[in-house]
Amino acid sequence: MTGWQWFWALVGLIIYLIVLILLYYSAPFEALFHLVVNGLSYANVIFWAAVIVGIVGFCGYHWRAYRVHVARQRQVESMVLSSLRGSTFTAILLSGGATLQAVQILCAYLLDVGALDGEFGRRLGAVVALAIMTAVFCVLFWLLRIVRPAGTAAQ
């Protein structure tokens, strides 16, 4: 990045922080913030981190795909395929984050209770189901990486 790009990135970050500080003092945003922060604990922090990364990545990927495929190349079909790839990758991030969160909950349960009972089996089943769902999204993403738009396949 050049000097001016760094400068405008810093200005954007400062404006973003100022807007967040101002929003913090508005009543609806304050209620939402306290609801989210009070709901955070060690039991769900991994999933919240995955959600934040997923949302930011989803928006950034789609914005970049729009700029590349529609604004520059004028290829809507490529934009749709790229959007599917980005959405599938976001699904991988979210289901992977949920899987990690379920593993952490399972480990915390084992440390607290230390018994292999029905509750342990239910939690283990959730981990296995989430891992299978993540694997399915990975296969879908791989298939979408192989597919080429119709216009570029003939060239």
PAKOLGU-313134 format. One record per residue: x, y, z of N, C-alpha, C, O in turn; residue number from 1; residue in three letters. Coordinates in Angstrom, 3 decimals, m for minus. Layout:
# PAKOLGU-313134
      n_c1      n_c2      n_c3     ca_c1     ca_c2     ca_c3      c_c1      c_c2      c_c3      o_c1      o_c2      o_c3    k    r
         X         Y         Z         X         Y         Z         X         Y         Z         X         Y         Z  NUM  ALA
...
***
This chain:
# PAKOLGU-313134
      n_c1      n_c2      n_c3     ca_c1     ca_c2     ca_c3      c_c1      c_c2      c_c3      o_c1      o_c2      o_c3    k    r
     0.841    m1.179     0.000     0.000     0.000     0.000     0.888     1.244     0.000     1.937     1.294     0.642    1  MET
     0.429     2.228    m0.735     1.175     3.476    m0.775     0.828     4.325     0.437    m0.042     3.975     1.234    2  THR
     1.517     5.435     0.558     1.294     6.321     1.700    m0.125     6.840     1.790    m0.703     6.901     2.875    3  GLY
    m0.698     7.219     0.636    m2.064     7.740     0.655    m3.075     6.652     0.979    m4.076     6.924     1.641    4  TRP
    m2.835     5.428     0.527    m3.745     4.332     0.851    m3.734     4.055     2.352    m4.783     3.815     2.949    5  GLN
    m2.553     4.088     2.959    m2.464     3.919     4.411    m3.200     5.045     5.119    m3.922     4.812     6.089    6  TRP
    m3.014     6.274     4.628    m3.661     7.424     5.243    m5.182     7.276     5.200    m5.844     7.473     6.219    7  PHE
    m5.748     6.933     4.040    m7.196     6.821     3.930    m7.719     5.595     4.672    m8.846     5.612     5.167    8  TRP
    m6.925     4.540     4.756    m7.326     3.389     5.562    m7.391     3.769     7.036    m8.304     3.349     7.746    9  ALA
    m6.426     4.562     7.500    m6.426     5.023     8.887    m7.587     5.977     9.144    m8.237     5.894    10.185   10  LEU
    m7.852     6.883     8.202    m8.988     7.801     8.348   m10.299     7.016     8.407   m11.171     7.323     9.220   11  VAL
   m10.439     6.004     7.546   m11.641     5.165     7.566   m11.802     4.424     8.876   m12.914     4.309     9.392   12  GLY
   m10.695     3.915     9.426   m10.748     3.215    10.703   m11.160     4.158    11.825   m11.969     3.793    12.677   13  LEU
   m10.613     5.358    11.830   m10.955     6.335    12.870   m12.431     6.727    12.762   m13.120     6.830    13.777   14  ILE
   m12.914     6.945    11.550   m14.335     7.282    11.370   m15.216     6.123    11.820   m16.253     6.331    12.449   15  ILE
   m14.800     4.904    11.496   m15.548     3.719    11.918   m15.621     3.641    13.446   m16.684     3.364    14.001   16  TYR
   m14.505     3.882    14.121   m14.502     3.849    15.585   m15.359     4.954    16.173   m16.052     4.732    17.166   17  LEU
   m15.328     6.129    15.587   m16.157     7.235    16.083   m17.636     6.903    15.920   m18.435     7.168    16.818   18  ILE
   m18.005     6.326    14.777   m19.400     5.937    14.564   m19.819     4.875    15.578   m20.926     4.933    16.114   19  VAL
   m18.947     3.912    15.844   m19.272     2.893    16.845   m19.439     3.500    18.231   m20.334     3.102    18.978   20  LEU
   m18.588     4.461    18.583   m18.716     5.110    19.889   m20.022     5.891    19.973   m20.697     5.856    21.001   21  ILE
   m20.385     6.599    18.895   m21.646     7.341    18.893   m22.847     6.400    18.934   m23.839     6.678    19.606   22  LEU
   m22.751     5.282    18.208   m23.848     4.315    18.240   m24.004     3.675    19.611   m25.107     3.292    20.000   23  LEU
   m22.909     3.559    20.337   m22.964     2.949    21.658   m23.886     3.723    22.588   m24.506     3.138    23.476   24  TYR
   m23.982     5.020    22.394   m24.810     5.837    23.269   m26.239     5.997    22.770   m27.031     6.661    23.438   25  TYR
   m26.609     5.420    21.622   m28.014     5.413    21.221   m28.685     4.225    21.896   m28.088     3.156    22.019   26  SER
   m29.910     4.410    22.327   m30.597     3.411    23.159   m30.753     2.044    22.480   m30.442     1.037    23.117   27  ALA
   m31.219     1.945    21.216   m31.381     0.602    20.632   m30.051    m0.134    20.449   m29.959    m1.333    20.713   28  PRO
   m29.028     0.583    19.997   m27.728    m0.058    19.805   m27.117    m0.439    21.149   m26.465    m1.477    21.261   29  PHE
   m27.321     0.387    22.163   m26.800     0.079    23.496   m27.444    m1.195    24.039   m26.762    m2.035    24.627   30  GLU
   m28.754    m1.339    23.844   m29.451    m2.551    24.303   m28.924    m3.784    23.565   m28.703    m4.829    24.177   31  ALA
   m28.722    m3.657    22.239   m28.176    m4.777    21.470   m26.769    m5.127    21.928   m26.439    m6.304    22.080   32  LEU
   m25.940    m4.116    22.148   m24.564    m4.347    22.580   m24.523    m5.068    23.929   m23.765    m6.021    24.107   33  PHE
   m25.340    m4.608    24.873   m25.342    m5.247    26.193   m25.897    m6.670    26.122   m25.451    m7.548    26.861   34  HIS
   m26.863    m6.899    25.241   m27.396    m8.243    25.070   m26.327    m9.196    24.545   m26.205   m10.327    25.016   35  LEU
   m25.549    m8.727    23.558   m24.501    m9.571    22.982   m23.366    m9.776    23.979   m22.907   m10.902    24.171   36  VAL
   m22.906    m8.693    24.617   m21.769    m8.803    25.532   m22.140    m9.629    26.759   m21.321   m10.406    27.250   37  VAL
   m23.362    m9.470    27.259   m23.767   m10.274    28.417   m23.945   m11.738    28.043   m23.851   m12.611    28.906   38  ASN
   m24.204   m12.021    26.759   m24.346   m13.401    26.315   m23.021   m14.080    26.013   m22.986   m15.293    25.811   39  GLY
   m21.919   m13.317    25.977   m20.612   m13.905    25.703   m20.082   m14.624    26.928   m20.189   m14.126    28.048   40  LEU
   m19.519   m15.783    26.711   m18.857   m16.523    27.784   m17.853   m17.460    27.122   m17.744   m17.504    25.897   41  SER
   m17.138   m18.191    27.927   m16.183   m19.136    27.348   m16.912   m20.206    26.546   m16.319   m20.862    25.690   42  TYR
   m18.204   m20.378    26.828   m18.963   m21.437    26.179   m19.349   m21.110    24.745   m19.726   m22.013    23.998   43  ALA
   m19.267   m19.831    24.331   m19.674   m19.525    22.963   m18.769   m18.506    22.268   m19.149   m17.976    21.224   44  ASN
   m17.617   m18.224    22.799   m16.750   m17.198    22.224   m16.147   m17.636    20.887   m15.922   m16.789    20.023   45  VAL
   m15.883   m18.901    20.692   m15.323   m19.379    19.425   m16.335   m19.176    18.305   m15.977   m18.744    17.209   46  ILE
   m17.600   m19.486    18.581   m18.615   m19.314    17.560   m18.821   m17.841    17.216   m18.999   m17.498    16.047   47  PHE
   m18.798   m16.957    18.235   m18.943   m15.523    17.956   m17.789   m15.014    17.105   m17.998   m14.188    16.217   48  TRP
   m16.583   m15.487    17.359   m15.438   m15.086    16.543   m15.617   m15.575    15.102   m15.318   m14.844    14.158   49  ALA
   m16.100   m16.798    14.933   m16.341   m17.326    13.586   m17.445   m16.542    12.883   m17.362   m16.309    11.677   50  ALA
   m18.471   m16.135    13.615   m19.549   m15.348    13.020   m19.032   m13.990    12.542   m19.359   m13.551    11.440   51  VAL
   m18.234   m13.336    13.365   m17.695   m12.023    12.980   m16.786   m12.153    11.760   m16.898   m11.370    10.817   52  ILE
   m15.891   m13.131    11.774   m15.003   m13.346    10.629   m15.824   m13.725     9.395   m15.522   m13.275     8.290   53  VAL
   m16.846   m14.539     9.575   m17.691   m14.949     8.454   m18.443   m13.777     7.837   m18.513   m13.665     6.613   54  GLY
   m19.003   m12.910     8.660   m19.752   m11.759     8.141   m18.823   m10.797     7.416   m19.131   m10.348     6.312   55  ILE
   m17.696   m10.480     8.024   m16.748    m9.562     7.381   m16.202   m10.175     6.086   m16.107    m9.488     5.068   56  VAL
   m15.848   m11.445     6.120   m15.357   m12.111     4.919   m16.413   m12.206     3.834   m16.104   m12.024     2.656   57  GLY
   m17.646   m12.485     4.208   m18.751   m12.562     3.254   m18.946   m11.236     2.536   m19.045   m11.192     1.310   58  PHE
   m19.000   m10.160     3.304   m19.188    m8.828     2.701   m17.992    m8.438     1.834   m18.168    m7.950     0.718   59  CYS
   m16.790    m8.650     2.336   m15.592    m8.312     1.571   m15.466    m9.122     0.298   m15.107    m8.573    m0.744   60  GLY
   m15.751   m10.414     0.353   m15.641   m11.265    m0.819   m16.647   m10.856    m1.886   m16.313   m10.788    m3.069   61  TYR
   m17.888   m10.582    m1.462   m18.904   m10.209    m2.433   m18.628    m8.833    m3.035   m18.896    m8.611    m4.216   62  HIS
   m18.102    m7.919    m2.246   m17.765    m6.612    m2.790   m16.657    m6.744    m3.833   m16.723    m6.127    m4.896   63  TRP
   m15.642    m7.548    m3.527   m14.552    m7.760    m4.474   m15.056    m8.469    m5.728   m14.669    m8.104    m6.838   64  ARG
   m15.899    m9.461    m5.568   m16.444   m10.182    m6.723   m17.275    m9.247    m7.597   m17.219    m9.334    m8.823   65  ALA
   m18.036    m8.367    m6.984   m18.816    m7.400    m7.759   m17.892    m6.487    m8.557   m18.109    m6.261    m9.748   66  TYR
   m16.870    m5.968    m7.901   m15.957    m5.057    m8.597   m15.245    m5.747    m9.753   m15.095    m5.156   m10.822   67  ARG
   m14.805    m6.984    m9.558   m14.044    m7.686   m10.595   m14.951    m8.146   m11.737   m14.654    m7.892   m12.905   68  VAL
   m16.047    m8.817   m11.407   m16.842    m9.471   m12.442   m17.885    m8.564   m13.090   m18.138    m8.689   m14.289   69  HIS
   m18.483    m7.676   m12.348   m19.531    m6.842   m12.927   m18.987    m5.491   m13.365   m19.235    m5.063   m14.492   70  VAL
   m18.258    m4.821   m12.501   m17.787    m3.477   m12.821   m16.706    m3.497   m13.904   m16.715    m2.643   m14.790   71  ALA
   m15.782    m4.449   m13.850   m14.680    m4.465   m14.831   m14.985    m5.340   m16.034   m14.875    m4.888   m17.174   72  ARG
   m15.368    m6.586   m15.793   m15.506    m7.548   m16.886   m16.910    m7.618   m17.470   m17.091    m8.148   m18.567   73  GLN
   m17.894    m7.103   m16.771   m19.296    m7.127   m17.203   m19.780    m8.565   m17.457   m20.437    m8.841   m18.461   74  ARG
   m19.447    m9.461   m16.540   m19.860   m10.855   m16.646   m20.665   m11.231   m15.410   m20.108   m11.541   m14.357   75  GLN
   m21.982   m11.199   m15.557   m22.861   m11.478   m14.427   m22.810   m12.956   m14.057   m22.897   m13.299   m12.878   76  VAL
   m22.669   m13.842   m15.058   m22.607   m15.273   m14.779   m21.394   m15.607   m13.913   m21.489   m16.429   m13.001   77  GLU
   m20.272   m14.984   m14.190   m19.080   m15.191   m13.362   m19.299   m14.657   m11.958   m18.806   m15.232   m10.987   78  SER
   m20.042   m13.552   m11.844   m20.352   m12.981   m10.525   m21.203   m13.950    m9.712   m20.971   m14.129    m8.516   79  MET
   m22.186   m14.576   m10.355   m23.051   m15.521    m9.646   m22.245   m16.721    m9.156   m22.403   m17.153    m8.014   80  VAL
   m21.389   m17.253   m10.008   m20.558   m18.395    m9.611   m19.599   m18.007    m8.494   m19.408   m18.763    m7.542   81  LEU
   m19.002   m16.841    m8.609   m18.098   m16.360    m7.570   m18.856   m16.125    m6.260   m18.334   m16.393    m5.178   82  SER
   m20.071   m15.630    m6.365   m20.896   m15.417    m5.173   m21.228   m16.744    m4.493   m21.229   m16.835    m3.265   83  SER
   m21.509   m17.766    m5.290   m21.759   m19.095    m4.714   m20.525   m19.630    m3.999   m20.628   m20.221    m2.924   84  LEU
   m19.361   m19.419    m4.603   m18.120   m19.851    m3.953   m17.918   m19.139    m2.628   m17.585   m19.768    m1.624   85  ARG
   m18.118   m17.825    m2.623   m17.951   m17.054    m1.394   m18.946   m17.457    m0.319   m18.595   m17.541     0.858   86  GLY
   m20.181   m17.705    m0.718   m21.204   m18.127     0.244   m20.891   m19.506     0.812   m21.093   m19.758     2.000   87  SER
   m20.398   m20.393    m0.039   m20.035   m21.730     0.436   m18.844   m21.667     1.373   m18.797   m22.390     2.368   88  THR
   m17.877   m20.807     1.063   m16.736   m20.674     1.952   m17.163   m20.087     3.300   m16.647   m20.487     4.343   89  PHE
   m18.104   m19.140     3.278   m18.634   m18.604     4.533   m19.347   m19.691     5.323   m19.243   m19.739     6.549   90  THR
   m20.069   m20.563     4.629   m20.716   m21.691     5.302   m19.685   m22.616     5.934   m19.914   m23.153     7.017   91  ALA
   m18.543   m22.806     5.260   m17.468   m23.617     5.837   m16.940   m22.964     7.106   m16.722   m23.635     8.115   92  ILE
   m16.734   m21.635     7.049   m16.257   m20.919     8.240   m17.238   m21.045     9.405   m16.833   m21.316    10.535   93  LEU
   m18.510   m20.851     9.132   m19.504   m20.897    10.205   m19.681   m22.303    10.764   m19.738   m22.481    11.981   94  LEU
   m19.769   m23.307     9.886   m19.939   m24.665    10.400   m18.660   m25.169    11.065   m18.721   m25.933    12.028   95  SER
   m17.503   m24.743    10.555   m16.248   m25.099    11.227   m16.138   m24.449    12.592   m15.690   m25.078    13.550   96  GLY
   m16.549   m23.177    12.684   m16.559   m22.496    13.984   m17.521   m23.151    14.954   m17.217   m23.290    16.139   97  GLY
   m18.696   m23.560    14.450   m19.649   m24.259    15.308   m19.100   m25.610    15.752   m19.331   m26.037    16.883   98  ALA
   m18.373   m26.283    14.861   m17.756   m27.563    15.224   m16.707   m27.366    16.319   m16.674   m28.105    17.303   99  THR
   m15.854   m26.362    16.133   m14.858   m26.079    17.180   m15.524   m25.726    18.507   m15.064   m26.144    19.570  100  LEU
   m16.615   m24.950    18.437   m17.332   m24.591    19.658   m17.928   m25.833    20.316   m17.886   m25.964    21.539  101  GLN
   m18.484   m26.745    19.518   m19.049   m27.972    20.072   m17.968   m28.853    20.699   m18.203   m29.483    21.730  102  ALA
   m16.792   m28.900    20.087   m15.674   m29.663    20.668   m15.261   m29.043    21.996   m14.985   m29.759    22.959  103  VAL
   m15.218   m27.712    22.050   m14.842   m27.045    23.299   m15.887   m27.305    24.388   m15.533   m27.530    25.545  104  GLN
   m17.165   m27.275    24.022   m18.227   m27.557    24.989   m18.128   m29.001    25.470   m18.322   m29.281    26.652  105  ILE
   m17.823   m29.923    24.543   m17.653   m31.333    24.920   m16.489   m31.513    25.881   m16.596   m32.252    26.859  106  LEU
   m15.373   m30.837    25.604   m14.214   m30.945    26.497   m14.504   m30.333    27.862   m14.104   m30.888    28.885  107  CYS
   m15.192   m29.201    27.889   m15.552   m28.580    29.171   m16.496   m29.480    29.948   m16.400   m29.562    31.172  108  ALA
   m17.402   m30.153    29.260   m18.308   m31.087    29.932   m17.533   m32.247    30.538   m17.798   m32.649    31.671  109  TYR
   m16.573   m32.787    29.786   m15.774   m33.885    30.320   m14.946   m33.461    31.528   m14.779   m34.233    32.472  110  LEU
   m14.428   m32.233    31.498   m13.644   m31.757    32.635   m14.522   m31.494    33.853   m14.100   m31.727    34.985  111  LEU
   m15.730   m31.015    33.627   m16.622   m30.732    34.752   m17.231   m31.999    35.342   m17.166   m32.224    36.551  112  ASP
   m17.823   m32.821    34.483   m18.551   m34.001    34.962   m17.644   m35.225    35.008   m17.629   m35.953    36.000  113  VAL
   m16.903   m35.447    33.956   m15.983   m36.581    33.908   m16.667   m37.914    33.734   m16.070   m38.953    34.016  114  GLY
   m17.915   m37.914    33.272   m18.653   m39.166    33.106   m19.054   m39.340    31.650   m19.375   m38.371    30.961  115  ALA
   m19.033   m40.574    31.196   m19.472   m40.885    29.839   m20.925   m41.356    29.910   m21.207   m42.554    29.921  116  LEU
   m21.835   m40.390    29.957   m23.254   m40.703    30.080   m23.995   m40.299    28.806   m23.383   m40.036    27.771  117  ASP
   m25.325   m40.257    28.904   m26.147   m39.906    27.747   m25.906   m38.488    27.264   m25.945   m38.226    26.062  118  GLY
   m25.657   m37.575    28.185   m25.379   m36.188    27.806   m24.080   m36.089    27.006   m23.991   m35.312    26.056  119  GLU
   m23.079   m36.873    27.387   m21.834   m36.919    26.624   m22.083   m37.430    25.213   m21.543   m36.883    24.251  120  PHE
   m22.897   m38.476    25.079   m23.223   m39.027    23.762   m23.965   m38.025    22.896   m23.731   m37.954    21.690  121  GLY
   m24.861   m37.247    23.501   m25.590   m36.231    22.753   m24.638   m35.153    22.242   m24.735   m34.717    21.095  122  ARG
   m23.729   m34.736    23.097   m22.749   m33.709    22.697   m21.773   m34.252    21.654   m21.397   m33.534    20.728  123  ARG
   m21.365   m35.499    21.795   m20.492   m36.124    20.805   m21.205   m36.266    19.461   m20.597   m36.076    18.407  124  LEU
   m22.480   m36.596    19.501   m23.278   m36.669    18.270   m23.364   m35.311    17.583   m23.332   m35.236    16.355  125  GLY
   m23.472   m34.238    18.364   m23.506   m32.893    17.786   m22.180   m32.571    17.112   m22.165   m31.965    16.040  126  ALA
   m21.073   m32.965    17.722   m19.754   m32.720    17.122   m19.625   m33.487    15.806   m19.146   m32.941    14.812  127  VAL
   m20.047   m34.734    15.798   m19.956   m35.548    14.583   m20.848   m34.967    13.482   m20.428   m34.881    12.328  128  VAL
   m22.075   m34.569    13.833   m22.992   m34.001    12.839   m22.435   m32.695    12.261   m22.524   m32.463    11.055  129  ALA
   m21.869   m31.852    13.107   m21.289   m30.599    12.620   m20.054   m30.854    11.756   m19.825   m30.145    10.776  130  LEU
   m19.264   m31.858    12.113   m18.094   m32.199    11.297   m18.523   m32.725     9.926   m17.892   m32.408     8.918  131  ALA
   m19.580   m33.518     9.882   m20.092   m34.020     8.602   m20.628   m32.859     7.767   m20.399   m32.804     6.559  132  ILE
   m21.337   m31.936     8.406   m21.868   m30.783     7.683   m20.732   m29.927     7.117   m20.825   m29.442     5.989  133  MET
   m19.671   m29.740     7.886   m18.509   m28.990     7.393   m17.864   m29.705     6.213   m17.457   m29.062     5.245  134  THR
   m17.769   m31.030     6.287   m17.194   m31.800     5.182   m18.054   m31.681     3.921   m17.514   m31.592     2.818  135  ALA
   m19.362   m31.677     4.065   m20.254   m31.516     2.914   m20.043   m30.142     2.274   m19.986   m30.031     1.049  136  VAL
   m19.929   m29.099     3.093   m19.665   m27.762     2.549   m18.299   m27.707     1.861   m18.145   m27.011     0.857  137  PHE
   m17.316   m28.425     2.383   m15.998   m28.460     1.739   m16.078   m29.122     0.364   m15.453   m28.654    m0.588  138  CYS
   m16.840   m30.203     0.257   m17.013   m30.867    m1.033   m17.739   m29.949    m2.013   m17.361   m29.861    m3.181  139  VAL
   m18.783   m29.262    m1.536   m19.491   m28.312    m2.401   m18.567   m27.193    m2.878   m18.618   m26.791    m4.040  140  LEU
   m17.730   m26.699    m1.983   m16.788   m25.641    m2.360   m15.802   m26.154    m3.401   m15.487   m25.447    m4.358  141  PHE
   m15.316   m27.373    m3.222   m14.395   m27.966    m4.187   m15.068   m28.107    m5.548   m14.454   m27.814    m6.575  142  TRP
   m16.331   m28.556    m5.566   m17.055   m28.685    m6.826   m17.262   m27.322    m7.493   m17.172   m27.213    m8.716  143  LEU
   m17.536   m26.295    m6.706   m17.708   m24.963    m7.263   m16.399   m24.395    m7.792   m16.405   m23.575    m8.710  144  LEU
   m15.284   m24.822    m7.225   m13.979   m24.370    m7.737   m13.679   m24.990    m9.094   m12.983   m24.387    m9.910  145  ARG
   m14.199   m26.195    m9.343   m13.960   m26.881   m10.608   m14.817   m26.282   m11.728   m14.365   m26.174   m12.868  146  ILE
   m16.049   m25.893   m11.403   m16.988   m25.389   m12.403   m16.492   m24.064   m12.958   m16.049   m23.189   m12.214  147  VAL
   m16.573   m23.930   m14.274   m16.207   m22.689   m14.960   m17.447   m22.111   m15.614   m18.329   m22.865   m16.027  148  ARG
   m17.540   m20.786   m15.720   m18.685   m20.193   m16.419   m18.723   m20.648   m17.876   m17.690   m20.989   m18.452  149  PRO
   m19.907   m20.652   m18.464   m20.092   m21.159   m19.825   m19.285   m20.353   m20.839   m18.762   m20.929   m21.793  150  ALA
   m19.171   m19.059   m20.663   m18.432   m18.223   m21.608   m16.943   m18.497   m21.617   m16.309   m18.403   m22.669  151  GLY
   m16.366   m18.835   m20.470   m14.927   m19.075   m20.397   m14.560   m20.512   m20.719   m13.405   m20.791   m21.040  152  THR
   m15.519   m21.437   m20.643   m15.210   m22.852   m20.930   m15.006   m23.065   m22.425   m14.230   m23.937   m22.816  153  ALA
   m15.685   m22.287   m23.271   m15.583   m22.481   m24.721   m14.311   m21.844   m25.289   m13.898   m22.201   m26.393  154  ALA
   m13.697   m20.936   m24.585   m12.522   m20.226   m25.114   m11.266   m21.020   m25.001   m10.202   m20.551   m25.404  155  GLN
***
